């Protein structure tokens, strides 16, 4: 027979279970389950990770709630045919979460807004913009994507949007990469998670994973409460680009830090040139490089000084390298500084990615750069016909 203490404990346990079940039901009524990237993204043996073709979900934080619909080709883009229709020209956008559109709706990404502007242009209506951006991609993964899917889309122009975090990502992915006899990358495996050091820790991890997979209350609570009370693991702020994601902003930048990324950019240039495909690279600033008030909460966590505007020298180095190596480059740093004088905010205050206004800046800059390029292409195409 249970004593009074046993009955009290049993009653408390039952009450707690009923309370959890009630809260779980309430969460299920107000929020869909697919609110984490894992519902539309998975690991990959060649590309490290990629979107799941046909997947739907939401990427939700305290700052934003963005719907995701991945097309049959595994892109956050409207459904398109793999084979290019007759008379159509394709512009393939490569990049990381900024290109993907982290935090905004698909219709608000700069790829979508650029498409809308091109559709209104008499000389550019036949151009189709394809958004192949995926969070945490870098030139190494973008090169592999080109060779394992991107080229099959038959692009006429490829634009690689270079982010400062690409330096750290390329170093990390290169450690996980497999190379062929010529030294060219062929795959980037996933990084193995370290096993728990003891069986009690393994049990706790198992319980956590079970709750994560089966209780919406777990993820609902984690997003809203844990970040407020439990400090996140501090980022590396050493300035060493091998371990510090934005180390280039903390000290004097030089070309040596970019060596791997430069190697992959040149390889992409050569792969595309061999097929007669034009190649552009864009560089753009972080919020703390254009205004003292942009990215104010996020820069504190990232170890950056409040109110300081950091140098855009790292982007200038990439732009100079591209020019010296025959790659057309679009440096958007001055455009963002100009926009920041009249538009605020351009970036999410904590997350640091562009809001819809930031994507509009990119779309406007690219349209400005593309119009003379498209006109020159059209004139070059008509010149032989006129001479016959």
C-alpha positions as CSV (number, residue, x, y, z in Angstrom):
1,X,0.0,0.0,0.0
2,X,1.2,3.5,-0.8
3,X,1.8,5.8,2.2
4,X,0.8,9.4,2.3
5,X,4.1,10.5,0.7
6,X,3.7,8.0,-2.1
7,X,0.2,9.1,-2.8
8,X,1.3,12.7,-2.8
9,X,4.1,12.0,-5.2
10,X,1.8,9.9,-7.5
11,X,-0.7,12.7,-7.5
12,X,1.9,15.3,-8.3
13,X,3.3,13.2,-11.1
14,X,-0.1,12.7,-12.6
15,X,-0.9,16.4,-12.3
16,X,2.4,17.3,-14.0
17,X,1.7,14.8,-16.8
18,X,-1.8,16.2,-17.3
19,X,-0.4,19.7,-17.3
20,X,2.1,18.8,-20.0
21,X,-0.5,17.1,-22.1
22,X,-2.8,20.2,-21.8
23,X,0.1,22.5,-22.8
24,X,1.0,20.2,-25.7
25,X,-2.6,20.2,-27.0
26,X,-2.6,24.0,-26.7
27,X,0.6,24.4,-28.7
28,X,-0.6,22.0,-31.4
29,X,-3.7,24.2,-31.8
30,X,-1.7,27.4,-32.3
31,X,1.5,26.3,-34.0
32,X,2.3,23.8,-36.8
33,X,4.9,21.2,-36.1
34,X,7.2,22.0,-39.0
35,X,8.9,25.1,-37.5
36,X,12.5,24.0,-37.6
37,X,14.9,23.7,-40.6
38,X,15.1,19.9,-40.1
39,X,11.6,19.6,-41.7
40,X,12.8,21.0,-45.0
41,X,16.6,20.4,-44.9
42,X,18.6,17.2,-44.5
43,X,22.2,16.0,-44.6
44,X,23.8,15.0,-47.9
45,X,26.9,12.8,-48.7
46,X,28.1,15.2,-51.5
47,X,26.8,18.6,-50.6
48,X,27.0,18.2,-46.8
49,X,23.4,19.4,-46.5
50,X,20.6,20.5,-48.8
51,X,16.9,21.2,-49.0
52,X,14.4,18.3,-49.3
53,X,12.6,18.3,-52.6
54,X,8.9,19.0,-52.2
55,X,9.2,19.7,-48.5
56,X,7.1,22.4,-46.7
57,X,7.7,24.0,-43.3
58,X,8.4,27.2,-41.4
59,X,11.5,28.8,-40.1
60,X,10.3,30.5,-36.9
61,X,12.2,32.6,-34.3
62,X,11.2,35.4,-32.0
63,X,12.1,37.8,-34.8
64,X,10.4,36.2,-37.8
65,X,8.1,33.5,-39.1
66,X,8.9,32.5,-42.7
67,X,7.1,29.9,-44.8
68,X,9.2,27.5,-46.8
69,X,8.1,25.6,-49.9
70,X,10.9,23.6,-51.6
71,X,10.3,22.8,-55.2
72,X,10.9,19.4,-56.9
73,X,14.5,20.4,-57.7
74,X,15.3,21.1,-54.0
75,X,15.3,24.9,-54.3
76,X,13.5,27.6,-52.4
77,X,12.1,28.8,-55.7
78,X,8.9,28.5,-57.7
79,X,8.5,25.2,-59.5
80,X,10.5,25.2,-62.8
81,X,11.4,22.6,-65.4
82,X,14.9,21.2,-65.2
83,X,15.3,21.6,-69.0
84,X,15.4,25.3,-70.1
85,X,12.4,26.3,-72.3
86,X,13.2,27.6,-75.7
87,X,13.8,31.4,-75.8
88,X,14.4,31.6,-72.0
89,X,17.7,32.8,-70.5
90,X,18.5,31.7,-66.9
91,X,20.3,33.5,-64.1
92,X,21.4,31.1,-61.4
93,X,21.8,32.6,-57.9
94,X,24.3,30.9,-55.6
95,X,24.9,31.8,-52.0
96,X,24.2,31.0,-48.3
97,X,21.3,32.0,-46.0
98,X,21.4,35.7,-47.2
99,X,20.6,34.4,-50.7
100,X,18.2,31.8,-49.5
101,X,16.3,34.5,-47.7
102,X,16.6,33.7,-44.0
103,X,13.8,35.4,-42.2
104,X,11.8,36.6,-45.1
105,X,9.1,35.1,-47.3
106,X,10.1,33.6,-50.6
107,X,8.4,36.5,-52.5
108,X,10.6,39.0,-50.5
109,X,14.0,37.5,-51.4
110,X,16.2,39.6,-53.7
111,X,15.9,36.9,-56.3
112,X,12.1,37.2,-56.4
113,X,12.3,41.0,-56.4
114,X,14.9,41.0,-59.2
115,X,12.7,38.7,-61.2
116,X,9.8,41.1,-60.8
117,X,11.9,44.0,-62.1
118,X,13.2,42.0,-65.0
119,X,9.7,41.0,-66.0
120,X,8.9,44.7,-66.4
121,X,11.9,45.3,-68.6
122,X,11.4,45.0,-72.4
123,X,14.9,43.8,-72.9
124,X,14.9,41.3,-70.0
125,X,11.5,39.6,-70.0
126,X,13.0,36.3,-71.2
127,X,15.3,36.0,-68.2
128,X,14.4,33.6,-65.4
129,X,16.1,34.1,-62.0
130,X,16.6,30.9,-60.0
131,X,17.3,31.0,-56.3
132,X,19.7,28.2,-55.4
133,X,20.8,29.7,-52.1
134,X,21.1,27.4,-49.1
135,X,22.0,28.3,-45.5
136,X,25.7,27.8,-44.6
137,X,26.8,27.2,-48.2
138,X,30.1,28.7,-49.3
139,X,32.2,28.6,-52.6
140,X,33.2,25.0,-52.0
141,X,29.6,23.7,-51.7
142,X,28.4,26.1,-54.4
143,X,31.1,24.6,-56.7
144,X,29.9,21.1,-55.9
145,X,26.3,22.2,-56.4
146,X,27.1,23.5,-59.9
147,X,28.7,20.2,-60.8
148,X,25.9,18.1,-59.2
149,X,22.7,19.9,-60.3
150,X,23.3,23.6,-61.1
151,X,24.8,23.1,-64.6
152,X,21.9,20.8,-65.5
153,X,19.6,23.9,-65.3
154,X,21.6,25.3,-68.2
155,X,22.3,28.8,-66.8
156,X,23.4,31.6,-69.0
157,X,24.8,33.6,-66.1
158,X,25.8,32.4,-62.6
159,X,26.0,34.9,-59.7
160,X,27.8,33.8,-56.6
161,X,26.9,36.0,-53.6
162,X,30.0,35.9,-51.3
163,X,29.5,36.3,-47.6
164,X,32.3,37.0,-45.1
165,X,31.3,33.8,-43.2
166,X,32.3,31.9,-46.3
167,X,35.9,32.1,-45.3
168,X,35.4,30.1,-42.1
169,X,32.9,27.8,-43.8
170,X,35.3,26.9,-46.6
171,X,38.0,26.1,-44.1
172,X,35.7,23.9,-42.1
173,X,34.2,22.1,-45.2
174,X,37.6,21.5,-46.7
175,X,38.5,19.4,-43.6
176,X,35.4,17.3,-44.4
177,X,36.0,17.1,-48.1
178,X,37.1,14.3,-50.4
179,X,39.3,15.3,-53.3
180,X,40.2,13.6,-56.6
181,X,43.7,12.9,-57.9
182,X,43.8,16.4,-59.4
183,X,43.0,18.0,-56.1
184,X,39.5,19.0,-57.1
185,X,36.7,18.5,-54.5
186,X,34.2,15.8,-55.1
187,X,32.2,15.7,-51.9
188,X,31.8,17.2,-48.4
189,X,30.6,14.7,-45.8
190,X,28.7,15.7,-42.7
191,X,30.6,16.3,-39.5
192,X,30.1,13.4,-37.0
193,X,28.6,14.5,-33.7
194,X,30.7,13.6,-30.7
195,X,29.3,10.8,-28.6
196,X,28.2,11.5,-25.0
197,X,31.0,10.8,-22.5
198,X,28.9,8.7,-20.1
199,X,25.7,6.7,-20.1
200,X,23.8,9.1,-17.9
201,X,24.6,11.9,-20.4
202,X,23.7,9.5,-23.3
203,X,20.3,8.9,-21.6
204,X,19.6,12.6,-21.2
205,X,20.5,13.2,-24.9
206,X,18.1,10.4,-25.8
207,X,15.3,11.9,-23.8
208,X,15.9,15.3,-25.3
209,X,15.9,13.9,-28.8
210,X,12.6,12.0,-28.1
211,X,11.0,15.2,-26.8
212,X,12.3,17.2,-29.8
213,X,10.8,14.7,-32.2
214,X,7.5,14.1,-30.6
215,X,6.6,17.1,-28.4
216,X,5.8,20.4,-30.1
217,X,5.9,21.9,-26.6
218,X,9.6,21.2,-26.4
219,X,10.5,23.3,-29.5
220,X,7.9,25.9,-28.6
221,X,9.5,26.4,-25.2
222,X,13.0,26.2,-26.4
223,X,12.6,29.0,-28.9
224,X,10.8,31.4,-26.5
225,X,12.2,30.7,-23.1
226,X,15.6,29.0,-23.1
227,X,17.3,31.8,-24.9
228,X,16.1,34.2,-22.3
229,X,17.4,32.3,-19.3
230,X,20.1,29.9,-20.4
231,X,23.2,31.6,-22.0
232,X,24.1,30.2,-25.3
233,X,27.6,28.9,-26.0
234,X,29.8,31.9,-26.5
235,X,31.2,32.2,-30.0
236,X,35.0,32.2,-30.6
237,X,36.0,35.9,-30.8
238,X,39.8,35.4,-31.3
239,X,39.9,36.9,-34.8
240,X,41.4,33.6,-36.2
241,X,39.3,32.9,-39.3
242,X,39.8,29.2,-38.8
243,X,37.6,29.2,-35.7
244,X,36.0,32.7,-35.6
245,X,33.2,33.0,-38.1
246,X,33.6,36.8,-38.5
247,X,37.2,37.1,-37.5
248,X,38.0,39.2,-40.6
249,X,36.0,42.1,-39.0
250,X,38.1,42.1,-35.8
251,X,41.5,42.8,-37.2
252,X,43.6,43.7,-40.2
253,X,42.4,41.5,-43.1
254,X,44.8,40.1,-45.7
255,X,44.5,37.9,-48.7
256,X,46.0,34.8,-47.0
257,X,42.8,34.2,-45.1
258,X,40.9,33.9,-48.3
259,X,43.2,31.3,-49.9
260,X,40.7,28.4,-50.0
261,X,37.7,30.5,-51.0
262,X,39.8,32.0,-53.8
263,X,40.7,28.6,-55.0
264,X,37.1,27.5,-55.2
265,X,36.1,30.8,-56.9
266,X,38.7,30.2,-59.6
267,X,37.6,26.6,-60.1
268,X,34.0,27.8,-60.5
269,X,35.1,30.4,-63.0
270,X,36.9,27.8,-65.1
271,X,34.1,25.2,-64.9
272,X,31.6,27.8,-66.2
273,X,34.0,29.4,-68.8
274,X,34.5,25.9,-70.3
275,X,30.8,25.9,-71.0
276,X,30.5,29.5,-72.2
277,X,28.6,30.5,-69.1
278,X,29.2,34.0,-67.6
279,X,30.2,34.3,-63.9
280,X,29.7,37.1,-61.5
281,X,30.5,37.5,-57.8
282,X,28.9,39.9,-55.5
283,X,30.1,41.1,-52.0
284,X,27.9,42.8,-49.5
285,X,28.3,44.2,-45.9
286,X,27.2,43.0,-42.5
287,X,24.9,45.4,-40.6
288,X,27.8,46.6,-38.3
289,X,29.7,47.7,-41.5
290,X,27.1,50.3,-42.7
291,X,25.5,51.9,-39.7
292,X,26.1,52.3,-35.9
293,X,22.5,51.2,-35.2
294,X,22.1,48.2,-37.5
295,X,22.4,44.7,-35.9
296,X,22.6,46.2,-32.5
297,X,21.5,43.3,-30.3
298,X,23.3,40.7,-32.4
299,X,26.6,42.5,-32.5
300,X,26.7,42.4,-28.7
301,X,26.5,38.6,-28.7
302,X,29.0,38.5,-31.6
303,X,31.6,40.5,-29.6
304,X,31.4,43.7,-31.7
305,X,31.4,47.1,-30.2
306,X,28.0,48.9,-29.9
307,X,27.7,51.9,-32.2
308,X,30.9,51.2,-34.1
309,X,30.9,51.1,-37.9
310,X,33.4,48.4,-39.0
311,X,35.6,48.6,-42.1
312,X,34.6,47.0,-45.4
313,X,38.2,46.2,-46.3
314,X,37.5,42.4,-46.4
315,X,34.9,42.9,-49.1
316,X,37.3,45.2,-51.0
317,X,40.0,42.5,-51.0
318,X,37.6,39.9,-52.5
319,X,36.4,42.5,-55.1
320,X,40.0,43.3,-56.1
321,X,40.9,39.6,-56.4
322,X,37.9,39.0,-58.7
323,X,38.9,41.9,-60.9
324,X,42.5,40.7,-61.2
325,X,41.3,37.3,-62.2
326,X,38.7,38.2,-64.8
327,X,35.6,37.8,-62.7
328,X,33.0,40.5,-62.9
329,X,32.3,41.7,-59.4
330,X,29.5,43.8,-57.8
331,X,30.5,45.4,-54.6
332,X,27.3,46.5,-52.8
333,X,28.9,48.0,-49.6
334,X,28.5,51.7,-50.7
335,X,25.0,51.0,-51.9
336,X,24.0,49.7,-48.5
337,X,25.7,52.6,-46.7
338,X,23.7,55.0,-48.9
339,X,20.5,53.1,-48.2
340,X,21.1,53.1,-44.5
341,X,20.9,56.9,-44.4
342,X,17.2,56.8,-45.3
343,X,16.0,53.3,-44.6
344,X,16.0,51.5,-41.2
345,X,16.2,48.7,-40.4
346,X,17.8,46.8,-43.3
347,X,18.9,43.9,-41.1
348,X,17.2,41.9,-38.3
349,X,18.3,43.4,-35.0
350,X,19.5,40.1,-33.5
351,X,19.6,37.5,-36.3
352,X,21.6,39.8,-38.6
353,X,20.2,38.7,-41.9
354,X,18.4,41.2,-44.3
355,X,14.9,42.1,-43.7
356,X,12.7,42.7,-46.8
357,X,14.2,46.2,-47.2
358,X,17.7,44.8,-47.4
359,X,16.7,42.4,-50.1
360,X,15.2,45.3,-52.0
361,X,18.6,47.0,-51.9
362,X,20.3,43.9,-53.4
363,X,17.6,43.6,-56.1
364,X,18.0,47.2,-57.1
365,X,21.8,47.0,-57.3
366,X,21.7,43.8,-59.4
367,X,19.1,45.2,-61.7
368,X,21.2,48.3,-62.2
369,X,24.2,46.1,-63.1
370,X,22.3,43.7,-65.2
371,X,20.5,46.1,-67.6
372,X,23.7,47.2,-69.5
373,X,25.0,43.6,-69.5
374,X,21.7,42.3,-71.0
375,X,21.7,45.1,-73.5
376,X,25.2,44.2,-74.6
377,X,24.3,40.6,-74.9
378,X,21.4,41.4,-77.1
379,X,23.4,43.7,-79.3
380,X,26.2,41.1,-79.7
381,X,23.5,38.5,-80.7
382,X,22.0,40.8,-83.3
383,X,25.3,42.0,-84.8
384,X,26.1,38.7,-86.7
385,X,22.6,38.6,-88.0
386,X,22.9,42.1,-89.3
387,X,26.1,41.3,-91.1
388,X,24.8,38.3,-93.0
